[in-house]
C-alpha cells in the first residue's frame, strides 16, 4: 500500500515498531449511572489496563497506520506514533466510534485531533462508554459544537468515569455556580474543571476568597469565566490574592477577582508587563496605569496591536489627550470598526456644527447601548443634519461631503 511504502521516508531505519495492545482480560471497568439509567463502560486514564507490548514489523502494523491516516485524518508521522499505542485488527469498533463523533457534530479536524491525543478511544464501546458521557453534557446544556471543541482540545474527560468522576464534579460545581449554564461556560474554558481533585486547590482557594470578604457572586464570576485562575496551586493563589489586596482592590467588587485573573499565571503576567510598556509609550505614568488597572483590570490583558490601534485613533485622529483614555479604559475594549469609528464620525460632525461641546466625554459617547446613542446623538439632531444617520452608517459619499478623515 502507498502509505506503508511511504513509511521509508520517515527515519525508522527499518526498525520494528512497538505498539501497545489493550489487554483483553479486563480492558474496561463497568458501572452504572443512576442519573442516566444507562449502563456504561469507563476507560480510566489512571490506572490504565495492563498492556502487552509486542514487537512487529511496519508491514504487520500497516492496517492500523493506514486506518489512522485514511479514516482519522492523521499525518503519516502521527499515525506511526499512534500505532504504538493502539492496534486495530478490524475497522468495526473504530468505525462505530467515528460515526458517533460525526453524528454528534465533530468535524474532521476535531476527530483527527481527538484521535491523535487519545488513540485508544477508538477501542471504546461507542454506545456503552462514550455516548452516556456525551449525553450527560448535552443534558446540562452543552451544545454539540461547544462540546466537540472542548473534547477535541482535551479528550481526557472521555477517559474518566461518569459515575465516579464526572457526576460528582458536576454536583460540586452546581453547589457553587447554581446553574448549568455557568457550569457549561466553565467547561468551555477548560475540561479540567471536571477532572481536578477539587479538595486539593479549588476548595481551599474559594475559602481563601471568602475569608478575604469576596462576595459569592464574584467567586462565581471567576469560576465561570476564568476557572484556570481559581484552579491554581493554593500557595501561588494565596500570593496573588495578597498582592491584589495590597493594591487596595475592594473585595466586594468584581474588579477584585478580575485583578486576580489578570495577574494569574506566567502567561497573564507576561501580557500585563507588555501592556505596561505599551501604555508608557503613550505617555501614561505608573500612577495612570495602576489607576486604569483598578478601574478595569483586563485593560492589562489586551494585545499590543489592539491598544496601539485604539490609542492611535483616539489621540491622533480624534485629538483626545492620551491620559483621558486612562480615566476610562473600558473604551479600549470596544470594536474600532463597529462601534468606535461610527460613533466618533457622528460626534465629529456635531462638534463641527457646534451642536455638542468639544470636551464631550468618551464614556457618554461609547458606553451607551446603540439605541440610547442614536436617540441622544443622531435622532435628536435629525432636523439640523438630515444625513446624520448616513454618517453613522458610514456612507462614503456622506463622509466625503463632511470631510471626515477618520
C-alpha positions in Angstrom: 0.0 0.0 0.0 1.2 3.5 -0.8 1.1 4.7 2.8 3.1 1.8 4.0 5.6 2.3 1.2 6.0 5.9 2.2 6.9 4.9 5.7 10.5 4.6 4.5 10.5 8.4 4.2 10.4 8.5 8.0 13.6 7.9 9.8 12.7 4.4 11.1 15.8 2.7 9.8 13.8 -0.4 9.1 13.5 -0.9 12.8 10.5 -2.7 14.3 7.6 -0.5 15.5 6.5 -1.1 19.1 2.8 -0.9 19.8 0.6 -1.5 22.8 -2.3 -3.8 22.8 -5.1 -3.2 25.4 -5.3 -6.4 27.4 -8.4 -8.4 26.5 -8.7 -9.8 30.1 -10.1 -6.8 31.9 -10.0 -3.9 29.4 -12.7 -1.8 31.0 -14.3 -1.0 34.3 -18.1 -1.4 34.1 -20.5 0.7 36.1 -24.0 2.2 36.1 -25.2 5.8 36.0 -28.0 6.4 38.5 -28.9 9.6 36.8 -28.9 8.4 33.2 -30.1 4.9 34.0 -27.7 3.8 31.3 -25.1 1.1 31.7 -21.7 2.4 30.8 -18.1 1.4 30.5 -15.4 3.7 31.6 -11.9 4.0 30.1 -9.8 5.1 33.1 -6.7 7.1 32.3 -5.1 6.0 35.6 -4.6 3.2 36.2 -4.5 2.0 32.6 -5.5 -1.6 31.7 -2.5 -3.9 31.8 -0.7 -3.6 28.5 1.0 -6.1 26.3 4.0 -4.7 24.4 4.8 -6.6 21.2 7.4 -6.1 18.5 6.1 -6.2 15.0 7.3 -5.0 11.6 5.9 -2.0 9.8 4.2 -4.3 7.3 2.3 -6.2 10.0 1.1 -2.9 11.6 0.2 -1.4 8.2 -3.6 -1.7 8.7 -3.6 0.4 11.9 -1.4 3.1 10.3 -3.4 3.1 7.1 -6.7 3.4 9.0 -5.4 6.3 11.2 -4.3 8.2 8.1 -7.3 7.5 5.8 -10.2 7.3 8.3 -9.0 9.6 11.0 -7.0 12.2 9.1 -3.7 11.8 11.0 -0.5 12.7 9.3 1.7 9.7 8.5 4.1 10.6 11.2 1.3 11.0 13.8 -0.2 7.7 12.7 3.0 5.8 13.2 3.3 7.3 16.7 -0.3 6.5 17.5 0.1 2.9 16.2 2.5 2.3 19.1 -0.4 2.8 21.5 -3.2 1.1 19.6 -3.6 -2.0 17.4 -6.6 -2.4 15.1 -7.3 -5.8 13.8 -10.5 -4.7 12.1 -12.2 -1.3 11.5 -15.6 -2.3 13.0 -15.2 -0.8 16.5 -13.3 2.3 15.3 -15.8 2.9 12.5 -18.6 2.9 15.1 -16.7 5.4 17.3 -16.0 7.7 14.3 -19.7 7.5 13.2 -20.8 8.5 16.7 -18.5 11.5 16.8 -19.5 12.7 13.3 -23.2 12.3 14.3 -22.6 14.4 17.3 -21.1 17.3 15.3 -17.3 16.6 15.5 -15.6 18.0 12.4 -12.9 16.0 10.5 -10.2 18.3 12.1 -11.7 17.8 15.6 -11.9 14.0 15.2 -8.3 13.9 14.0 -7.2 16.0 17.0 -9.0 13.7 19.4 -7.7 10.5 17.9 -4.1 11.9 17.8 -4.3 12.8 21.5 -6.1 9.7 22.8 -5.9 7.0 20.0 -7.2 4.2 22.4 -10.6 5.9 22.4 -11.1 4.2 19.0 -11.4 0.9 21.0 -14.0 2.3 23.4 -17.6 1.0 23.1 -19.4 3.9 21.4 -22.8 3.2 23.0 -21.8 2.0 26.4 -18.7 4.1 27.1 -18.8 7.3 25.0 -22.4 8.1 24.4 -23.6 8.3 28.1 -20.8 10.9 28.8 -21.8 12.9 25.7 -25.5 12.7 26.6 -24.8 13.8 30.2 -23.1 17.0 29.0 -25.9 17.6 26.4 -28.4 17.2 29.3 -26.9 20.1 31.2 -27.0 22.4 28.2 -23.7 21.9 26.3 -24.2 22.2 22.6 -22.8 19.8 20.1 -20.4 22.3 18.7 -19.2 23.5 22.2 -18.7 20.0 23.4 -16.8 19.0 20.3 -14.5 22.0 20.6 -13.8 21.2 24.3 -13.2 17.5 23.9 -11.1 17.7 20.7 -8.9 20.2 22.6 -8.5 17.8 25.5 -10.2 14.3 25.2 -9.1 13.3 28.7 -12.7 13.8 30.0 -13.9 10.9 27.8 -11.5 8.5 29.6 -12.9 9.2 33.1 -15.8 7.5 34.9 -19.2 9.1 34.5 -20.4 8.0 37.9 -17.2 8.3 39.9 -15.7 11.5 38.4 -17.9 13.5 36.1 -21.2 13.5 38.0 -19.6 14.2 41.4 -17.6 17.1 39.8 -20.9 18.4 38.4 -22.6 18.2 41.7 -19.8 20.2 43.4 -19.8 22.8 40.6 -23.6 23.1 40.8 -23.3 23.9 44.6 -21.1 26.9 43.8 -22.3 28.1 40.4 -26.0 27.2 41.0 -26.8 27.0 37.3 -26.0 24.6 34.5 -25.4 27.5 32.1 -22.5 28.7 34.2 -21.1 25.2 34.5 -21.1 24.8 30.7 -19.4 28.2 30.4 -16.6 26.9 32.8 -16.4 23.7 30.8 -15.8 25.7 27.6 -12.9 27.3 29.2 -11.3 24.1 30.5 -12.4 20.5 30.7 -10.1 20.2 33.7 -12.8 21.7 35.9 -14.3 18.2 35.8 -11.0 16.4 36.2 -9.2 18.1 39.1 -9.4 16.9 42.6 -11.4 19.9 43.9 -10.3 19.4 47.5 -6.6 20.0 46.6 -6.8 23.6 45.2 -10.2 24.7 44.2 -12.0 24.4 47.5 -9.1 26.0 49.5 -8.9 28.8 47.0 -12.6 29.5 47.2 -12.4 29.5 51.0 -9.5 32.0 50.9 -11.6 34.4 48.8 -14.5 34.1 51.2 -12.2 34.8 54.1 -11.0 37.9 52.3 -14.6 39.2 52.0 -15.1 38.4 48.3 -18.8 38.0 47.6 -20.2 34.7 46.3 -21.3 36.4 43.1 -17.7 37.4 42.4 -16.4 34.0 43.2 -19.0 32.6 40.8 -17.9 35.1 38.1 -14.2 33.9 38.4 -15.1 30.2 38.4 -17.5 30.6 35.4 -15.3 32.7 33.1 -11.7 32.2 34.3 -11.7 28.8 36.1 -8.0 28.3 35.4 -7.2 31.2 37.8 -9.2 29.6 40.6 -7.6 26.2 40.0 -4.0 27.3 40.6 -1.9 25.8 43.3 -3.1 27.1 46.6 0.3 28.6 47.6 0.5 30.6 44.4 -3.1 31.6 44.5 -2.6 32.9 48.1 0.3 35.1 47.0 -1.8 36.6 44.1 -4.8 37.3 46.4 -2.4 39.0 48.9 -0.9 41.1 46.0 -4.4 42.2 44.9 -5.4 43.1 48.5 -2.2 45.2 48.8 -3.3 47.1 45.7 -6.4 48.1 47.7 -9.0 46.5 45.4 -12.4 46.3 47.0 -13.1 42.6 47.7 -16.9 43.3 47.4 -16.5 44.4 43.7 -15.9 42.2 40.7 -12.7 44.1 39.9 -11.1 42.2 42.7 -11.4 38.8 41.1 -10.7 40.3 37.6 -7.5 41.6 39.0 -6.7 38.1 40.4 -7.2 36.7 36.9 -5.2 39.4 35.3 -2.0 38.6 37.3 -2.5 34.8 37.5 0.0 32.6 35.7 3.2 33.3 33.8 1.2 34.0 30.6 -1.1 36.6 32.0 1.8 38.2 33.9 3.8 38.5 30.7 0.8 40.2 29.0 0.5 42.5 31.9 4.1 43.6 31.7 3.8 44.1 27.9 0.7 46.3 28.3 2.5 48.3 31.0 5.3 49.0 28.5 2.8 50.0 25.7 0.9 52.4 27.9 4.2 54.0 29.0 4.9 54.7 25.3 1.7 56.7 25.1 2.8 58.9 28.0 0.9 57.2 30.8 2.7 57.4 34.2 2.8 54.4 36.6 0.0 56.1 38.5 -2.1 56.4 35.4 -1.6 52.7 34.6 -2.5 51.5 38.0 -5.5 53.8 38.1 -6.7 52.3 34.8 -5.9 48.8 36.1 -8.1 49.4 39.2 -11.0 50.7 37.1 -10.8 47.8 34.5 -8.2 45.1 35.4 -8.5 43.5 32.0 -7.1 46.6 30.3 -3.8 44.9 31.2 -4.7 41.8 29.1 -5.2 43.4 25.7 -2.9 42.8 22.8 -0.3 45.4 21.8 -2.0 45.6 18.4 -5.4 46.4 19.8 -4.0 49.0 22.2 -1.9 50.7 19.6 -4.8 50.9 17.0 -7.3 52.3 19.6 -4.8 54.8 21.1 -3.8 56.0 17.6 -7.4 56.6 16.7 -8.4 58.4 19.9 -5.2 60.5 20.2 -4.1 61.1 16.6 -7.5 61.0 14.8 -9.9 62.4 17.4 -7.4 64.6 19.3 -8.2 63.3 22.8 -5.4 63.6 25.3 -3.8 60.3 25.9 -4.4 60.3 29.7 -8.1 60.7 29.1 -8.2 57.1 28.0 -6.5 56.1 31.3 -9.5 57.6 33.0 -12.0 55.4 31.0 -10.0 52.3 30.0 -13.2 50.4 29.1 -13.3 52.2 25.7 -10.2 50.2 24.6 -12.3 47.0 24.6 -14.9 48.2 22.0 -14.6 47.3 18.3 -12.9 50.0 16.4 -14.8 49.3 13.2 -18.2 48.5 14.6 -18.5 50.9 17.5 -15.7 53.5 18.0 -15.3 54.8 14.4 -19.1 55.1 13.5 -19.9 56.9 16.7 -16.9 59.2 16.5 -17.9 60.1 13.0 -21.2 61.4 14.3 -19.5 63.3 17.2 -17.0 64.9 14.8 -19.9 66.3 12.7 -21.7 67.5 15.7 -18.6 69.2 17.0 -18.0 70.9 13.7 -21.6 72.2 13.8 -21.2 73.2 17.4 -24.1 71.1 18.5 -22.1 69.3 21.2 -19.2 70.6 23.3 -15.7 69.7 22.2 -15.0 68.3 25.6 -17.7 65.7 25.3 -16.7 62.6 27.3 -15.7 59.3 25.7 -17.9 57.5 28.2 -21.0 59.3 27.2 -20.3 58.5 23.5 -19.1 54.9 23.6 -20.7 53.3 26.7 -24.5 53.7 25.9 -26.2 50.8 24.1 -26.8 51.6 20.4 -30.4 52.8 20.7 -29.5 55.2 23.5 -26.6 56.6 21.4 -28.9 57.1 18.4 -31.6 58.8 20.5 -29.1 61.2 22.1 -26.7 62.0 19.2 -28.5 61.1 15.9 -32.3 61.3 16.1 -32.1 64.4 18.3 -30.3 66.4 15.5 -32.2 64.9 12.6 -33.7 68.3 11.6 -30.4 70.2 11.7 -28.5 67.4 10.0 -30.8 65.2 7.9 -28.0 62.9 6.7 -26.5 62.3 10.2 -27.8 58.7 10.2 -25.9 58.1 6.9 -22.8 59.4 8.6 -23.3 56.9 11.4 -23.8 54.1 8.8 -20.6 55.0 7.1 -21.9 56.1 3.7 -18.8 57.0 1.8 -20.3 59.9 -0.2 -21.6 61.4 3.0 -18.2 61.1 4.8 -16.6 62.9 1.9 -19.3 65.6 2.0 -18.5 66.3 5.6 -14.7 65.9 5.0 -14.5 63.2 7.6 -10.9 61.9 7.6 -11.4 59.1 10.1 
